[in-house]
């Protein structure tokens, strides 16, 4: 996951938190988080990159709608990232102290 952009990592996290979301559902979730519009020209090429890397699978729900789901590799990569973040956050003194 070290070679992904922050946006691509966010895509993985959104897909992981939903049950086979379609592209527009992913887009809406990210727009809420980023508080700005996510253009199709940014969204779909990045989703395709995740598919090409074997982290996400793309399926067809109907003739017009694709869905996205994490692969086993994608799930392992998210878990490894969470462990890495946890290791670093545990070493950080509390900011509220």
C-alpha positions in Angstrom: 0.0 0.0 0.0 3.1 2.2 0.3 2.8 3.0 -3.4 -0.7 4.3 -3.3 -1.7 8.0 -3.1 -3.7 9.2 -0.1 -6.8 9.4 -2.3 -6.4 5.8 -3.4 -6.1 4.7 0.3 -9.2 6.6 1.0 -11.0 4.8 -1.8 -9.9 1.5 -0.3 -11.3 2.5 3.1 -14.6 3.6 1.6 -15.0 0.4 -0.3 -14.1 -1.6 2.8 -16.8 0.1 4.8 -19.6 -0.6 2.3 -21.2 -3.7 0.8 -20.1 -3.7 -2.9 -20.7 0.0 -3.5 -21.2 1.4 -7.0 -18.9 4.2 -8.2 -21.4 7.0 -7.3 -21.8 5.8 -3.8 -18.0 5.9 -3.4 -17.9 9.3 -4.9 -20.6 10.6 -2.6 -18.9 9.3 0.5 -15.6 10.9 -0.5 -17.3 14.2 -1.3 -18.7 14.3 2.2 -15.3 13.6 3.7 -13.4 16.0 1.4 -16.2 18.6 1.5 -15.7 19.2 -2.3 -16.8 17.7 -5.5 -14.9 14.6 -6.8 -14.9 14.6 -10.6 -15.4 11.4 -12.5 -12.0 12.0 -14.2 -10.3 11.6 -10.9 -12.5 8.9 -9.4 -12.7 6.2 -12.0 -9.0 6.2 -13.1 -8.0 5.8 -9.5 -10.5 2.9 -9.0 -9.1 1.3 -12.1 -5.6 1.6 -10.7 -6.8 -0.2 -7.5 -8.3 -2.9 -9.7 -5.1 -3.2 -11.8 -3.1 -3.6 -8.5 -5.3 -6.4 -7.4 -6.6 -4.6 -4.3 -10.2 -4.2 -5.6 -12.4 -6.2 -7.9 -14.8 -4.6 -10.2 -18.0 -6.4 -11.1 -21.1 -5.5 -13.1 -24.4 -5.1 -11.3 -26.3 -4.3 -14.5 -25.6 -2.9 -17.9 -24.9 0.6 -16.5 -23.7 0.0 -13.0 -20.4 -1.5 -11.8 -19.7 -2.4 -8.2 -16.4 -2.5 -6.3 -15.3 -4.9 -3.6 -12.0 -5.4 -1.8 -10.0 -8.5 -2.7 -8.3 -10.6 -0.1 -5.1 -8.8 -0.9 -6.9 -5.4 -0.4 -8.1 -6.5 3.0 -4.6 -7.7 4.0 -3.1 -4.4 2.9 -5.6 -2.3 4.9 -5.0 -4.5 8.0 -1.2 -4.0 7.5 -1.7 -0.3 7.2 -3.8 -0.1 10.3 -1.2 -2.0 12.3 1.6 0.3 11.0 -0.5 3.4 11.9 -1.2 1.9 15.3 2.4 1.3 16.0 3.2 4.9 15.3 0.3 6.4 17.1 1.0 4.4 20.2 4.4 6.0 20.3 2.9 9.5 20.0 2.4 11.4 23.3 -1.2 12.5 23.8 -1.9 15.8 22.3 -4.5 16.6 24.9 -2.2 16.4 27.8 
